[in-house]
């Protein structure tokens, strides 16, 4: 991909961005935007959000953005996505920088009016507020040349949280999958089903201890849910249980076994006849009753 294909244009609007933007406001905007990008990537990977301390390697990769230009009108920042660097070496992230792939996914979610993870939505809201009244940012991707910019503002963020999208058409009462994420503040968990759908679930306080003991387990959950998109659903839990997983005994094998070996292992050296299927303790009367039951209409 050319360097041009990695460029991102941010047009900042708001009462504090009419003649450029104050450095303090711009710093707040950038800090919250980067925080939203990190938590969006963590949510996609099923990792805990709101992580404190120094950003982990993946978080650094998805925020590897360089400021190329800053222009008035109101305030226009041109960024470029870079490959992440680790100890002087480029990380093996493929042909497209992780920062660009992650930002494209975020833009797609916003453009589709899909509900964002709460930490992401809150960080983007703070970024908009840093630009003053009616603060907004329009994101234009050079990799999506010809497509209109995606605008993020408070109204759009609030609408996505409170109003089901056009894709919110399928209800659900039960979900089975791997419980891969838990957040006790607020009380939320995530279950990834075998179909690849990530169900973000709220749960009542009385289920908290049970939920804590099920992290990483295959679970069955019941509640009021709705499929928000092809890869995301929401549910309010009423019940959650571990799914018991059976063990394959030596009775079953993946490789076929020769019939002669099976006969030898079971001590069979002659035809058994139907009598071998009967219980030797049965009497003739019991046989008659059994036969009558079979013939009864």
N, C-alpha and C positions, 0 to 999 in steps of 0.2 A: 504494500500500500504506500502511495506517495505521501510526503509530508502534508500536502494540501488535503488529502483525504482524511487526515487526522485532526484537522482544525475544527474548533467549536467557537461559535460566536454567541456571547451573552449580551442581551440588550436589557439594561437595568432601568426600570421606570419607578417613579415615586416622588413624593414631595421633597425628599432629600437627595434626589438624583437628577435635578432639573438642569444644573450647570456643572456636570461632573458629579462626583460623590466624595464626601469627606473621607479621609483615610481611616478614621475610626469606624465609620459606618461600613466602608468597604472591607475592612478586616473582619467585622462581625458577620457580614454577608458571606465571605469566603470560608470562615471557620464553620459556619452552620451548613453551607453547601457541602463542604468536604465531609462533615459529620454525617449528613444525609446519605452521601455516596457510600461511605464505609458501612453504615448500618443497612443500607439497601443490599449491598453485596453479602453481608453476613446473613441477612434474612434469606437470600437466595440459596446460600450454602447450608442453611439450617443451623448456623452458629448463633450463640447468644449475642444480642444487640446491647447497646449502651455500655460497651466495654470501656473501662477506665485504663489509664496508664498509656505507655507508648504503643502506637498502632502496631498490630501484628503485620507480618510480611504481606499477606493478602490485602490488608487494608491500605498499605503503602502502595501496592501495585495499582489499585483501582482509583487512587487519587494522584497518580503520577501525571500531573498537568502542568504545563509551562505557560506563563503569561507572555504573549508575543506583542500585543498592542493594547493600548487603552485610549479610547477616543471619546470626545464629547458628542452627545446627540441622542438621547440624554447622556447616558454613560454606556459605552460599548466596549466590552472586553473580548479580545480574541485569544483563545487558548489553543494549546496543541497537546494531544495525548502522546505520552512517551512510553517506551518500554521501561519497566521497573528495573532498577539496578540493585544488586546485592553483592557487597564486598567487591565492587569493581567489575562484576560480571553481569551481563544481561540475563534476566530470568527467562527460562524456556516457556514463553506464553503464546507461541504461535505467531502468525503473520500480523495479527491485529492486537494492539495494546489492550490490556485488561481494562484500563481506564475508559477507553472508548466503548468497548463491549458493554461494560456496566452502565455507562451513561445512556447508551442507546436503549438498554432494557428499561431503565428508569423513565426515559422519555416515552417509550411505548406504553408503560403502565399509566402514566399521567394522561397521554393522548386518548387512551381507551377508557378513561374515567374509572379505572380500577382502584379499589381502596388500597392505600399504601400501608406498610407496617407503621404502627403508631410512632416509634422514634424517628422514622424517616419523615413522616408528615409533620411532626412537631418541629424538626430541624429546618425543613423547608419553610414553614410558617415563620420561624424566627428570622430566616434569611430575608424573607419578603418584608417583615416589619422593620428590619434594619435600613430599608430604603425609604421609610416614611409612610405617610398615608397613601393608600392604594398601591403599595409596593408590589412589584411583579418582576419576573425575569422571563424573557423570551429566549428559548434555546434553539439555535439553528446549527445543525450538524452538516459539515461538508460531505460526510459519507452518505448523507440522505439528500443530496443536492436535488433541487426541484420540489421538495416537500415544504409546506409552510412551517414556520417556527412553532414550537410548542410552548405555550404560555403557562407559567405557574404563578398563581396568585392565591390569596386567602380564600376567595370565594370558590375557586376550583377545588382547593384542598378540602374545604368544609363540605362541599357538595359530594365529593367522592366518598367521604366518610359516612354521610347521613343518607344518601340516596342510592338504592341499588342500581347498578349499571344495566345497560340493555341486555347484557349476557346473564343477568341474575334471574334465570328462568327455571332452574331445576332445584327443587327442594330435596332435603335428605334428612333421614331420621337416624341412620346408623352409619358408622365409618369403621373400617378395619385397616390397620396399618402400623407402622413403626412410630412410637412416640420419641421424636428426636430432639425436641426443644421444650424447655419450660422456663417461664419467667414469672416469679412469684409477686412481682410488683410491676405492672398489674398482674392479676391472676390469669395467665394465658399459657397455652401449650400449643404445640404443633404436631400433627400426625401426618406422616406421608404415606399415602395409600399405595397399593401395588400398581395402580394406574398412573402414578406419578403426581397425583393431586396433593397439594399441601393444604391441609385443613388447619386453620388457625382457630383455636377453641378457647372461649372463656369458660371458667368453671367456678362453682360456688365454694365458699371457704371450707365447708365440711368435706370436700373432696381433696383438699390440699395434701394431707398426709398420704393418701392413697396414690395421688398423682406423683409425688416425690419418689415413691418406691417403684414406679413403672418406667422411669426414664431409660430409654434404649430398648424397651421391651415391645413385643408385638401385642397390640391392644385392640379391644373392641369397645367403641364408644357409642353412646346413644344421647340424642338431644335434638334441638331444633337447628337445622343447618340449611345452608344455601350455597350452591355452586356459583361463584362469582365470575370465574373464567375457566378456560380449559385446564389451568394449572393451579387454581387457588379456590378454596372454599372457606366459609365461616360457619361456626357452630357454637351454640351455647350448650354445654354439657349438662346432662342430668345423671348420667351413669357412665362409669368406665371400669373395664375389667381386663385382666391379663388373659391372653389367648394361650391356652395350654398347647404346647407343641409336642407331638408324639415322637418317640424314638423308633428308628427302624431296627427291628430285632434280626437275629440270624436266620429267622424263618424266611426273610425276603432278601434276595440278592439281585444286583444289577446284571451280573453275567448269567446266561442260561446254564442250567445243570442238566447233564445227560439223564435220561429216564432210568437207565440201569443203575446209575449212582443213587438216584432217589429211592428206587426200590430196595437197594442194598442197605441204605442208611435207615430205612424204616422196617427192615426185617421181613420184607414181602418176597416170597419165592414161589407163589402160586396164585391163581385167580381167587379173589375173596368172596364173590357172590353177594347177593343182596342181604344175606343174613349178617354180614359183617357190619351193616349199617344199623342193625336193630340193637336195642338194649337187651342184654341177656337176662336181665331181671324181670323183663315184662312177661306177663301171663297171657294165655290165649284170650281171656276175657278183655284184657287191656288192648290187645291187638284188634279185637272186634270193635271195641268202642272207638278206637282211632280210625279204623276204616269207615265206620258209620259217620264219623264227623267229617271225613273227607268227602263222602258221597252226599252229605246233607245239602239240600238246596235251600 
